[in-house]
Amino acid sequence: MTDEIRERLSRTRRVPTPWNDDPARGLGGARLDALLDRWANGYDWAVHERRIGELPWETVGENDLRVIHQRAADPDAPVVVLLHGWPDSVLRFERVLPLLTDVHVVVPALPGFPFAPRLGAAGMSASRIAGMIAAGLAELGHERYVVSGGDVGGTVAEILATEHPDRVAALHLTNVAPQRALTADPAGLAPDAVAYLDRTAQWFRTEGAYIAAQSTRPNTLAVALGDSPAGLAAWLADKLESWSDDSAFTDDELLTWITAYWVTGTIGTSFSTYTERGGLPGRIEVPTVLSVFPRDIKPEPRSYAEAFFDVLEYVEHPAGGHFAAWEQPAAYVQDLRRAIELGSQPL
């Protein structure tokens, strides 16, 4: 690990609050202290950096889109595109790569996120990112593919399917784009979908402050998080742990995802899709598989998803959360293969 991080961690000024270990008020003080101690004493970023660097990286397109490109032995194998979200990176999919050696896999490092080239974040909306990915895939020689993702990556997937229906054979999603809940018309929804909107509104009131901060005051927040490893760890670990199932991460795994943001200096640019908001497409007719994991932020009922997608498979799982590809890789891949089968049907 860099000497800079250790030096900064040694000067951490812990700021107590009256709710220091109340999990409803954010990451607890004792939990943060344990993470920071491990980060400063014993955690070895070099080991993880070396492993990440050995992944099959390529750079494509006029905007230098950086992707993991795992090619199958069969040149005619199906193509799968895996799209991560926030607050993670391509590392979300590390555990599924060994399970997908029979298909071509492309995992873009979304612009503004860890491992992507440093690009200006201005205008870096989900729609612009979708266009960059489509262009990059064409340069790689992939003309038709299944797109899988969640969170920001799910939103990008929805836009890809709308703007390039001739290329996107099927969708595999772990959530519906959350912005849809802000504009959905309850009059056209089933009762359980309306109830879901009520639950979502409550979630935004109690848990959505980070969205407001990242979308309206990214400059201010980026200084606080980008200059303090303790602040960055608190902000990211709070989400990574509360949005995932129990024991989803060891301390070193959690620190690797956090360190990826620190060493690449991307926490500020990772806010770009929150700040650069764009419209969402209407109903998408691409065949869709929706995987629902119980510890995810806002698991959607089937009726709600069907208002926006041609949902041919709706799979509820007994375990897993927001980072399902990491938490439950076998279950994730099983559902992804359902989408691959749907995408292989004749047009």
PETAMO-V549659 format. One record per backbone hydrogen bond with DSSP energy under -1.0 kcal/mol. CO is the residue of the C=O (numbers start at 0). NH is the residue of the N-H. E is the energy in kcal/mol with one decimal. If there is no record, write none. Layout:
BEGIN
CO;NH;E + CO;NH;E
END
This chain:
BEGIN
1;5;-1.5 + 2;6;-2.7 + 3;7;-2.5 + 4;8;-3.0 + 5;9;-2.1 + 7;10;-1.0 + 8;11;-1.6 + 16;19;-1.2 + 18;21;-2.0 + 19;28;-2.5 + 21;24;-2.6 + 22;25;-1.1 + 27;31;-2.4 + 28;32;-2.6 + 29;33;-2.0 + 30;34;-2.0 + 31;35;-2.8 + 32;36;-2.3 + 33;37;-2.0 + 34;38;-2.6 + 35;39;-2.1 + 36;40;-1.9 + 37;42;-2.0 + 44;48;-3.1 + 45;49;-2.2 + 46;50;-1.7 + 47;51;-2.7 + 48;52;-2.4 + 49;53;-1.2 + 51;54;-1.5 + 54;56;-2.2 + 55;68;-3.3 + 57;66;-2.9 + 59;64;-2.3 + 60;63;-1.8 + 64;59;-2.9 + 65;108;-3.0 + 66;57;-2.7 + 67;106;-2.7 + 69;104;-2.9 + 73;76;-1.9 + 77;103;-2.6 + 78;145;-2.7 + 79;105;-2.7 + 80;147;-3.2 + 82;149;-1.2 + 88;91;-2.0 + 89;92;-2.1 + 90;93;-1.5 + 92;96;-1.3 + 95;98;-1.2 + 96;99;-1.6 + 99;102;-1.3 + 103;79;-3.1 + 104;69;-2.3 + 105;81;-2.5 + 106;67;-2.2 + 109;112;-2.4 + 112;115;-1.7 + 120;123;-2.7 + 122;124;-2.4 + 124;128;-2.3 + 125;129;-2.3 + 126;130;-1.9 + 127;131;-2.0 + 128;132;-2.4 + 129;133;-2.5 + 130;134;-2.2 + 131;135;-2.3 + 132;136;-2.7 + 133;137;-1.8 + 134;138;-1.9 + 135;139;-1.7 + 136;141;-2.6 + 137;140;-1.1 + 144;168;-2.7 + 145;80;-3.0 + 146;171;-2.5 + 147;82;-2.8 + 148;173;-1.4 + 149;152;-1.3 + 150;154;-1.8 + 151;155;-2.4 + 152;156;-2.2 + 153;157;-2.3 + 154;158;-1.9 + 155;159;-2.6 + 156;160;-2.5 + 157;161;-1.6 + 158;162;-2.9 + 159;163;-2.3 + 163;166;-1.7 + 163;167;-2.2 + 166;144;-2.8 + 169;146;-2.2 + 170;288;-2.4 + 171;148;-2.1 + 172;290;-2.9 + 176;179;-1.8 + 177;180;-1.3 + 178;181;-1.4 + 179;182;-1.1 + 179;183;-1.6 + 184;187;-1.8 + 185;188;-1.8 + 189;193;-2.2 + 190;194;-2.3 + 191;195;-1.5 + 192;196;-1.9 + 193;197;-1.8 + 194;198;-2.2 + 195;199;-2.7 + 196;200;-2.4 + 197;201;-1.9 + 198;202;-2.3 + 199;203;-2.6 + 200;204;-1.7 + 201;205;-1.9 + 202;206;-3.5 + 207;211;-1.5 + 208;212;-2.4 + 209;213;-2.7 + 210;214;-2.0 + 211;215;-1.9 + 212;216;-2.3 + 216;220;-2.1 + 217;221;-2.5 + 218;222;-1.3 + 219;223;-1.4 + 220;224;-2.3 + 221;225;-2.8 + 222;226;-1.3 + 227;231;-2.6 + 228;232;-2.6 + 229;233;-2.3 + 230;234;-2.4 + 231;235;-2.6 + 232;236;-2.6 + 233;237;-1.6 + 235;239;-3.0 + 236;240;-2.6 + 237;241;-1.7 + 238;242;-2.2 + 242;321;-2.8 + 244;247;-1.3 + 249;253;-2.5 + 250;254;-2.6 + 251;255;-1.9 + 252;256;-1.9 + 253;257;-1.9 + 254;258;-3.4 + 255;259;-1.9 + 257;261;-1.7 + 258;262;-2.9 + 259;263;-1.1 + 260;265;-1.4 + 265;269;-2.0 + 267;270;-1.3 + 268;271;-1.7 + 270;273;-1.5 + 270;274;-1.9 + 271;275;-3.5 + 274;276;-1.6 + 286;170;-2.8 + 287;311;-2.3 + 287;312;-1.5 + 288;172;-2.6 + 289;314;-2.6 + 291;316;-2.7 + 292;295;-1.9 + 300;304;-1.7 + 301;305;-2.5 + 303;306;-1.1 + 304;307;-1.8 + 304;308;-1.9 + 307;283;-3.3 + 308;310;-1.4 + 309;287;-2.2 + 312;289;-2.6 + 314;291;-3.1 + 319;294;-2.8 + 322;325;-1.5 + 322;326;-2.6 + 323;327;-3.3 + 327;331;-2.6 + 328;332;-2.6 + 329;333;-2.1 + 330;334;-1.9 + 331;335;-2.3 + 332;336;-2.5 + 333;337;-1.1 + 334;338;-1.6 + 335;339;-2.1 + 336;340;-2.2 + 337;341;-2.1 + 338;342;-2.6 + 341;344;-1.2
END
